[in-house]
């Protein structure tokens, strides 16, 4: 890498970064500009581990770990959550750097192992606090619930993220900016996120003594459950010690049923992001009394007038074990169609990231708009909505038009002609 630029990471280092297993000597940097983009470089490993999960699940249970519609929905939400970062630098880093530059009290050495381990604990504790608040404060839950909306539990679920959550989580990290260098913070912010990828699986059962210290697949399955015993438990990111200290730990017991206590029942990524906010808006105006209106926003999602802050546990729906995930019947060819075209959008998204420095702002906005339009269209197709066909015709016509004008190009030149022909015939078929 050029002096002052991001450092390259070897595949072995990148793999260990997924498990928070890069020691201080390999992951300490003097400046923020030198810090690698560990998350982006992990994409090949995400794909590899998803493939392994499918293989192991088939060997163990003779079934796949998820469904096409739910998997595409999770990936759509993951892409959607990253699109703001295409246009703007992460608010988490912007706010942190501002406090560091203007208000830091003292500066810990960037190359000290003690600084590295202190930041590990600080970032993870900040995550625990924010994560817990995201379940206990209704307006924060409205953003975070996106991650819990899947009724499957697999590595795709790890990628199901909120667009809005990052605009509140940054506040919890600011105390560290008074003394921890941004370069150290940026490393651990990524490691904490990457660690949480591999724990979203059912193919790993228990990890022995590690269960006492680390957040594990077993602990995190409980967190994603809608069983009464699972609600508001196991908030840890990398470490489970915070839950054990503050009384929010629960061991995995009865079979976990995943998803929200009141499912949204949609694969439309915009609906999944915004419907809870619309519910808060409607409840706010329907609730009498100014203080009660504020409680709608700042107390728990289960709160109502006359109830405790977090609502009544007896109002949590009972789990019978016969719950059926939202799974509208669609023809097999439509699932295949959505899968193929989603792969096209993933290719366009990765090409956008790769060519971002040379694209005009207008082209970037056009591509982002088309990606969002496509993700919504796929969601409606998988719900078998009547208006999905019309929206898909519009989407394909837009694709052909902007493709002919040169605004879209694949990273793989041999696919250019295939994309154009495929979308043209789709328009004819519809």
C-alpha positions in Angstrom: 0.0 0.0 0.0 1.1 3.6 -0.6 2.3 5.5 2.4 -0.7 6.7 4.4 -3.1 4.5 2.5 -5.1 1.5 3.7 -2.9 -1.5 4.3 -3.6 -4.8 2.5 -4.5 -7.8 4.6 -3.5 -11.4 3.8 -6.4 -13.9 3.4 -5.3 -15.6 6.7 -5.5 -12.3 8.5 -8.9 -11.5 7.0 -10.2 -14.9 8.1 -9.0 -14.4 11.6 -10.5 -10.9 11.7 -13.9 -12.6 11.4 -13.3 -14.3 14.7 -11.7 -11.3 16.5 -8.4 -13.3 16.4 -6.0 -10.7 15.1 -3.6 -9.7 17.9 -2.6 -6.1 18.6 0.7 -6.5 16.6 -1.2 -7.3 13.4 -4.1 -4.8 13.8 -2.7 -1.6 15.3 -2.3 1.4 13.0 -0.9 4.9 13.5 -3.5 6.7 11.4 -7.1 6.1 10.4 -6.1 6.1 6.7 -4.0 3.0 7.3 -6.8 1.0 8.7 -8.0 -1.7 6.2 -11.7 -2.0 5.3 -12.0 -5.4 7.0 -15.7 -5.6 6.4 -15.5 -5.1 2.6 -12.6 -7.6 2.3 -14.6 -10.2 4.3 -17.3 -10.5 1.6 -15.6 -13.6 0.0 -15.5 -15.2 3.4 -19.2 -14.4 4.0 -20.0 -16.2 0.8 -17.8 -19.2 1.6 -19.2 -19.6 5.1 -22.8 -19.4 3.8 -22.0 -22.2 1.4 -20.5 -24.2 4.2 -23.5 -23.6 6.3 -25.8 -24.9 3.5 -23.6 -28.0 3.1 -23.4 -28.8 6.9 -27.1 -28.3 7.4 -27.9 -30.6 4.5 -25.6 -33.3 6.0 -27.0 -32.8 9.5 -30.7 -32.4 8.8 -31.2 -33.2 5.1 -32.6 -29.7 4.6 -31.3 -26.2 3.8 -30.9 -23.7 6.6 -33.3 -21.2 5.1 -35.7 -20.2 2.3 -35.0 -18.3 -1.0 -37.5 -15.5 -0.2 -36.2 -14.9 3.3 -32.6 -15.1 2.2 -33.1 -12.6 -0.6 -34.9 -10.4 1.8 -32.0 -10.5 4.3 -29.4 -9.7 1.6 -31.6 -6.9 0.2 -31.7 -5.3 3.7 -28.0 -5.7 4.0 -27.4 -3.9 0.7 -29.9 -1.2 1.6 -28.2 -0.6 4.9 -24.8 0.0 3.2 -26.1 2.4 0.5 -25.9 5.6 2.6 -22.1 4.8 3.2 -21.7 5.0 -0.6 -22.6 8.7 -0.4 -21.4 9.7 3.0 -18.6 8.8 5.4 -19.8 6.7 8.4 -21.4 9.0 11.0 -19.8 6.8 13.6 -16.4 7.8 12.5 -17.3 11.4 11.7 -18.6 12.1 15.2 -15.8 10.2 16.8 -13.1 12.1 14.9 -14.8 15.4 15.7 -14.7 14.7 19.5 -11.2 13.4 19.3 -9.9 16.4 17.4 -11.6 19.0 19.6 -12.2 17.6 23.1 -9.9 14.7 23.8 -8.5 14.7 27.4 -5.4 12.7 26.8 -4.1 10.3 24.1 -3.4 6.7 24.8 -0.6 5.2 22.6 -1.9 3.7 19.4 0.7 0.9 19.4 0.2 -0.3 23.0 -1.5 -3.7 23.5 -3.1 -2.2 26.6 -4.9 0.4 24.4 -5.9 -2.4 22.0 -7.5 -4.5 24.8 -9.1 -1.6 26.5 -10.7 -0.6 23.2 -12.0 -4.1 22.7 -13.8 -3.9 26.1 -14.9 -0.3 25.5 -16.4 -1.0 22.0 -18.1 -4.1 23.2 -19.6 -2.5 26.3 -20.8 0.4 24.3 -22.4 -2.1 21.9 -24.1 -3.9 24.8 -25.5 -0.6 26.1 -26.8 0.5 22.7 -28.2 -2.9 21.9 -30.1 -3.1 25.2 -31.5 0.4 24.7 -32.5 -0.6 21.2 -34.8 -3.2 22.7 -36.1 -1.1 25.6 -36.7 2.3 23.8 -39.5 2.2 21.2 -38.0 4.6 18.7 -34.7 2.8 18.7 -36.5 -0.6 18.5 -38.3 0.7 15.4 -34.9 0.7 13.6 -33.3 -2.4 15.3 -36.4 -4.6 14.7 -35.3 -5.0 11.1 -32.5 -7.3 12.2 -35.0 -9.5 14.1 -37.7 -9.7 11.4 -36.4 -12.9 9.8 -38.2 -16.1 10.8 -35.2 -18.1 9.7 -31.9 -18.1 11.6 -28.8 -18.5 9.4 -25.8 -16.5 8.2 -28.1 -14.5 5.8 -29.8 -13.2 8.9 -26.5 -11.6 10.1 -26.6 -9.4 7.0 -30.1 -8.2 7.6 -29.4 -4.7 8.9 -31.2 -1.4 9.5 -30.6 1.7 7.5 -31.5 3.9 10.5 -29.7 2.2 13.4 -26.3 3.7 12.8 -27.7 7.3 13.2 -28.3 6.6 16.9 -25.6 4.0 17.8 -22.7 6.5 17.3 -23.5 8.4 20.5 -22.6 5.4 22.7 -19.1 5.3 21.4 -18.3 9.0 22.0 -16.8 8.6 25.6 -13.9 6.6 24.1 -13.1 9.5 21.8 -11.8 11.4 24.9 -8.7 9.2 25.0 -8.6 6.3 22.4 -7.2 7.2 19.0 -9.6 6.9 16.0 -7.4 4.3 14.3 -7.7 1.9 17.2 -11.4 2.5 17.5 -12.0 2.0 13.8 -10.4 -1.5 13.9 -12.5 -2.7 16.9 -15.7 -1.2 15.5 -15.2 -3.5 12.4 -14.0 -6.5 14.4 -17.1 -6.3 16.7 -19.4 -6.3 13.7 -17.5 -9.1 11.9 -17.5 -11.3 15.0 -21.3 -11.2 15.1 -21.6 -12.7 11.5 -20.6 -16.3 12.3 -22.8 -16.6 15.4 -26.0 -16.4 13.3 -26.3 -20.1 12.7 -27.9 -23.3 13.9 -25.3 -25.7 12.7 -23.0 -24.9 15.7 -24.4 -26.2 19.0 -22.4 -25.5 22.2 -18.8 -24.3 22.6 -18.0 -25.6 26.0 -16.2 -23.3 28.4 -16.2 -20.5 25.8 -19.9 -20.1 26.5 -19.0 -18.4 29.8 -17.1 -15.6 28.2 -18.0 -15.2 24.5 -21.2 -14.6 22.7 -21.8 -17.8 20.9 -24.4 -19.2 18.4 -26.3 -20.7 21.2 -26.5 -17.5 23.2 -27.4 -15.5 20.1 -30.1 -17.9 19.1 -31.8 -17.0 22.3 -31.5 -13.3 21.5 -33.3 -13.9 18.2 -36.1 -15.9 19.7 -39.7 -14.8 20.2 -40.3 -17.4 23.0 -41.2 -15.6 26.2 -38.0 -16.8 27.9 -35.9 -15.3 25.0 -37.3 -11.7 25.1 -34.8 -9.0 25.9 -31.9 -11.4 26.6 -28.3 -11.8 25.6 -27.4 -8.4 24.2 -23.6 -8.9 24.0 -21.7 -8.4 20.8 -18.4 -10.3 21.2 -18.5 -11.0 25.0 -21.4 -12.4 27.0 -19.9 -11.2 30.3 -22.0 -7.9 30.3 -25.2 -9.9 30.2 -24.0 -12.1 33.1 -23.0 -8.9 35.1 -26.2 -7.0 34.4 -28.8 -9.8 34.7 -29.8 -10.1 31.0 -28.3 -13.5 30.3 -30.4 -16.5 29.5 -29.2 -20.0 28.4 -30.7 -21.7 25.4 -33.4 -24.1 26.7 -36.6 -24.9 24.8 -36.5 -24.9 21.0 -36.2 -21.3 19.8 -38.8 -19.9 17.4 -37.3 -17.0 15.6 -38.7 -13.6 14.5 -40.8 -10.8 16.0 -43.6 -11.4 18.5 -45.8 -9.6 16.0 -44.3 -10.4 12.5 -44.3 -7.8 9.8 -45.0 -10.4 7.1 -43.3 -8.8 4.2 -40.2 -9.2 2.0 -40.3 -5.6 0.8 -37.2 -4.0 2.3 -38.7 -0.5 2.5 -41.8 -1.8 4.3 -39.6 -3.7 6.8 -37.6 -0.5 7.5 -40.5 2.0 7.8 -43.6 0.1 9.0 -42.6 0.2 12.7 -42.1 4.0 12.4 -45.6 4.4 10.9 -46.9 2.3 13.9 -45.2 4.6 16.4 -46.6 7.7 14.5 -50.2 6.3 14.6 -49.9 5.3 18.2 -48.4 8.6 19.2 -51.5 10.5 17.9 -54.0 8.0 19.2 -52.6 8.0 22.8 -54.1 10.8 25.0 -51.9 13.0 27.2 -48.6 14.6 26.5 -46.6 12.5 28.9 -48.2 9.3 27.5 -47.3 10.4 24.0 -43.6 10.8 25.0 -43.8 7.4 26.6 -44.9 5.9 23.3 -41.6 7.1 21.9 -39.2 6.5 24.8 -40.5 3.6 26.7 -40.5 -0.1 25.6 -42.3 -1.3 22.5 -44.8 -3.2 24.7 -45.7 -0.2 26.8 -49.2 1.2 27.1 -51.0 3.5 29.5 -51.0 1.9 33.0 -48.3 -0.7 32.1 -44.7 -1.0 33.3 -42.0 0.6 31.2 -41.3 -2.5 29.2 -44.8 -3.8 29.1 -46.4 -6.8 30.6 -44.7 -10.2 30.1 -48.0 -12.0 30.1 -48.9 -10.1 26.9 -46.1 -11.8 24.9 -47.7 -14.3 22.6 -47.4 -17.9 23.7 -45.3 -20.2 21.6 -47.0 -23.4 20.6 -44.3 -24.9 18.4 -46.8 -24.9 15.5 -45.9 -21.4 14.2 -45.7 -21.2 10.4 -43.3 -18.6 8.9 -44.6 -16.1 6.4 -44.1 -18.0 3.1 -46.5 -17.0 0.3 -46.8 -19.6 -2.4 -45.2 -18.5 -5.6 -44.4 -20.6 -8.7 -40.9 -22.1 -8.7 -40.0 -20.2 -11.9 -40.7 -16.9 -10.1 -38.3 -17.8 -7.3 -35.7 -18.6 -9.9 -36.4 -15.4 -11.7 -36.0 -13.3 -8.5 -32.8 -15.2 -7.6 -31.2 -14.6 -11.1 -32.1 -10.9 -11.2 -31.0 -10.4 -7.6 -27.6 -11.8 -8.6 -27.5 -9.1 -11.3 -28.2 -6.4 -8.7 -25.5 -7.8 -6.4 -23.1 -7.6 -9.4 -24.1 -4.0 -10.1 -23.8 -3.1 -6.4 -20.2 -4.5 -6.2 -19.3 -2.7 -9.4 -20.6 0.5 -8.0 -18.3 0.1 -5.0 -15.4 -0.7 -7.2 -15.8 2.3 -9.5 -17.1 4.9 -7.0 -14.0 7.2 -7.3 -14.5 7.7 -11.0 -18.3 8.1 -11.1 -20.2 11.4 -11.1 -22.6 12.1 -8.3 -25.5 11.9 -10.7 -24.5 8.4 -11.9 -24.1 7.2 -8.3 -27.5 8.5 -7.4 -29.0 6.9 -10.5 -27.5 3.5 -9.7 -28.5 3.7 -6.0 -32.1 4.6 -7.1 -32.2 1.6 -9.5 -30.9 -0.8 -6.8 -33.6 0.3 -4.4 -36.3 0.0 -7.0 -35.0 -3.5 -7.8 -34.9 -4.7 -4.2 -38.5 -3.5 -3.6 -39.7 -5.2 -6.9 -38.1 -8.5 -5.9 -39.7 -8.3 -2.4 -43.2 -7.8 -3.9 -42.6 -10.6 -6.4 -41.8 -13.0 -3.6 -45.0 -11.9 -1.8 -46.9 -12.6 -5.1 -48.5 -9.1 -4.9 -50.7 -8.1 -7.9 -48.8 -4.9 -8.5 -45.4 -6.7 -8.6 -45.7 -7.4 -12.3 -46.3 -3.8 -13.3 -43.4 -2.6 -11.1 -41.1 -5.3 -12.6 -41.9 -4.2 -16.2 -41.1 -0.6 -15.2 -37.8 -1.8 -13.6 -36.7 -3.8 -16.6 -37.5 -0.9 -19.0 -35.5 1.5 -16.8 -32.7 -1.0 -16.8 -32.6 -1.3 -20.6 -32.8 2.4 -21.0 -30.0 3.4 -18.6 -27.9 0.4 -19.7 -28.0 1.6 -23.4 -27.0 5.1 -22.2 -23.9 3.6 -20.5 -24.8 4.3 -16.9 -24.5 0.6 -15.9 -21.7 -1.8 -16.6 -20.8 -5.2 -15.2 -17.4 -5.9 -13.7 -17.4 -8.9 -16.1 -17.6 -7.6 -19.7 -18.9 -10.9 -21.1 -22.1 -10.4 -19.0 -22.9 -7.0 -20.5 -24.7 -8.4 -23.6 -26.4 -11.2 -21.6 -27.8 -8.6 -19.1 -29.3 -6.4 -21.9 -30.9 -9.3 -23.8 -32.3 -10.9 -20.6 -34.0 -7.7 -19.4 -35.3 -7.0 -22.9 -37.0 -10.4 -23.1 -38.4 -10.0 -19.5 -40.2 -6.9 -20.6 -41.7 -8.8 -23.6 -42.7 -11.7 -21.5 -44.6 -9.5 -19.0 
